Amino acid sequence: MSPIEQLAKHAAPLLLQPVILRIRRNHGLEHATIHILNRQGYRLSGRSDSDGFYLLGDVPSELIEKVAAEALERMAAGETDLAVHPNCGTNLVTASFLATAVGFLGFAGLGRRQAWKRFNTVMTLLTLVLMIAPALGGELQRHFTTAGDVGGLQVASVKRHSWQLPFNLGRVVFHRVATQQAQA
């Protein structure tokens, strides 16, 4: 068992709290939906909460409904890896946190001259951190920020919204995908 898995095991009482589990399941469904739409040439970003998720990008609403249903079906059939996406904010936060920690620890308490002597070492460590961050971020997604097990999650509705940006900069299109838990 990896250290991330061990940490997740200890954090299970928190991670399995109903509201947190709903957010993690919605986050996983958001990723699965984006994976499928990415393969069709759409570029999207998303954000999840306990009641569903938002998808930012101009995609036909009917397609989002169809793809979200397909994603749920595939995840329920065992394709739980769809819950992990390489462009997730978890990966960005992981890389940022590790790079900041290495930079801070590498240069902490040093004068300018001593810092220059350590510069190559710190840069090498930063490069290594940025190389491992995507894999670590994926593991953090898998065990903490998403859930591949959708349980009784269902898509309740998909609603399209758009905002006109100021100064005639165009329109922003997003969808709200509302979810609910199936009644037992």
C-alpha positions in Angstrom: 0.0 0.0 0.0 1.4 3.4 -1.1 1.8 6.3 1.4 -1.1 8.1 -0.4 -3.3 5.0 0.0 -2.4 4.8 3.7 -3.2 8.4 4.2 -6.5 8.0 2.4 -7.3 5.0 4.6 -6.7 7.2 7.7 -8.8 10.0 6.2 -11.7 7.7 5.2 -14.0 8.9 8.0 -13.8 12.4 6.5 -13.7 11.4 2.9 -16.8 9.2 3.3 -18.9 11.9 4.9 -22.0 12.2 2.7 -21.4 15.8 1.5 -17.7 15.2 0.8 -18.5 11.9 -1.0 -21.1 13.6 -3.2 -18.5 16.3 -4.1 -15.9 13.6 -4.9 -18.4 11.6 -7.0 -19.5 14.8 -8.9 -15.8 15.7 -9.4 -15.2 12.2 -10.8 -18.2 12.4 -13.1 -17.1 15.9 -14.2 -13.7 14.4 -15.2 -15.3 11.4 -17.0 -17.6 13.7 -19.0 -14.7 16.0 -19.9 -12.5 12.9 -20.9 -15.2 11.8 -23.4 -15.9 15.3 -24.7 -12.1 15.9 -25.1 -11.9 12.8 -27.4 -14.6 14.5 -29.6 -12.5 17.6 -29.9 -14.0 19.8 -27.2 -11.8 21.7 -24.8 -13.5 22.4 -21.4 -12.9 23.2 -17.9 -15.1 22.3 -14.9 -15.8 22.8 -11.3 -17.7 20.5 -9.0 -19.8 20.9 -5.8 -22.2 18.8 -3.8 -25.1 19.3 -6.2 -23.3 18.7 -9.5 -20.8 20.5 -11.6 -20.2 23.3 -14.1 -18.7 22.8 -17.5 -17.2 25.9 -19.1 -17.2 25.6 -22.9 -19.5 25.9 -25.9 -20.9 22.4 -26.3 -24.5 21.5 -27.3 -26.6 20.8 -24.2 -28.0 17.5 -25.7 -24.4 16.3 -26.2 -23.5 17.0 -22.6 -26.6 15.1 -21.4 -25.7 12.2 -23.6 -22.1 12.2 -22.6 -22.7 12.6 -18.8 -25.1 9.6 -19.0 -22.5 7.6 -20.9 -19.8 8.6 -18.4 -22.0 7.5 -15.5 -22.7 4.2 -17.2 -19.0 3.5 -18.0 -17.9 4.4 -14.4 -20.6 2.2 -12.9 -19.4 -0.6 -15.2 -15.9 -0.3 -13.7 -14.1 2.4 -15.8 -13.2 4.3 -12.6 -10.0 5.7 -14.1 -12.2 8.1 -16.0 -12.4 10.0 -12.7 -8.8 11.1 -13.0 -7.9 13.9 -15.4 -4.4 15.2 -16.2 -5.6 18.8 -16.3 -7.3 18.7 -12.9 -6.6 21.6 -10.5 -5.4 19.0 -8.0 -2.4 18.4 -10.3 -1.7 22.2 -10.6 -2.0 22.6 -6.8 0.3 19.6 -6.2 3.0 21.0 -8.6 2.7 24.5 -7.2 2.9 23.4 -3.6 5.9 21.1 -4.1 7.8 23.7 -6.2 7.1 26.4 -3.6 8.2 24.1 -0.8 11.5 23.1 -2.6 12.2 26.8 -3.5 11.5 27.9 0.1 13.5 25.2 1.8 16.3 25.4 -0.7 16.9 29.1 -0.2 15.6 29.6 3.3 17.9 31.6 5.5 20.6 32.1 2.9 22.2 35.4 1.8 22.4 36.2 -1.9 25.9 34.7 -2.4 25.0 31.5 -0.6 21.7 31.2 -2.5 23.6 31.5 -5.9 25.8 28.6 -4.8 22.7 26.5 -4.2 20.9 27.7 -7.3 21.8 24.7 -9.6 20.8 22.2 -6.9 17.5 23.9 -6.2 16.7 24.1 -9.9 17.5 20.4 -10.3 15.2 19.6 -7.4 12.5 21.8 -8.8 12.7 20.0 -12.2 12.4 16.6 -10.5 9.4 17.9 -8.5 7.7 19.1 -11.6 8.3 15.7 -13.3 6.7 13.7 -10.5 3.9 16.1 -9.7 1.5 14.8 -12.4 1.7 11.3 -11.1 1.4 12.4 -7.5 -1.5 14.7 -8.5 -3.2 11.7 -10.2 -2.9 9.6 -7.0 -4.3 12.5 -4.9 -7.2 12.7 -7.3 -7.7 8.9 -7.2 -7.7 8.7 -3.4 -8.8 12.1 -2.2 -10.4 14.6 -4.6 -12.5 12.4 -6.8 -14.4 9.1 -6.5 -14.5 6.6 -9.3 -17.4 4.7 -7.6 -20.5 6.7 -8.6 -22.8 4.9 -6.2 -26.3 5.8 -7.0 -25.4 9.1 -8.7 -27.8 10.3 -11.4 -27.9 13.3 -13.7 -31.0 15.3 -12.8 -30.7 18.1 -15.3 -28.4 20.0 -17.7 -28.9 23.7 -18.2 -27.1 26.0 -20.5 -26.1 29.5 -19.5 -24.2 32.3 -21.2 -22.8 35.6 -20.3 -21.9 38.5 -22.5 -18.4 39.7 -21.6 -17.9 43.4 -21.4 -16.3 45.5 -24.2 -17.7 43.1 -26.8 -15.1 40.4 -25.9 -17.6 37.7 -26.8 -19.8 35.3 -24.8 -18.9 32.7 -22.1 -21.0 29.6 -22.4 -21.3 27.1 -19.5 -23.6 24.3 -18.4 -24.8 23.4 -15.0 -25.1 19.6 -14.6 -27.2 18.9 -11.6 -26.9 15.5 -10.0 -28.8 13.6 -7.3 -28.4 10.3 -5.5 -30.8 7.6 -6.4 -33.4 6.8 -3.7 -32.7 3.4 -2.1 
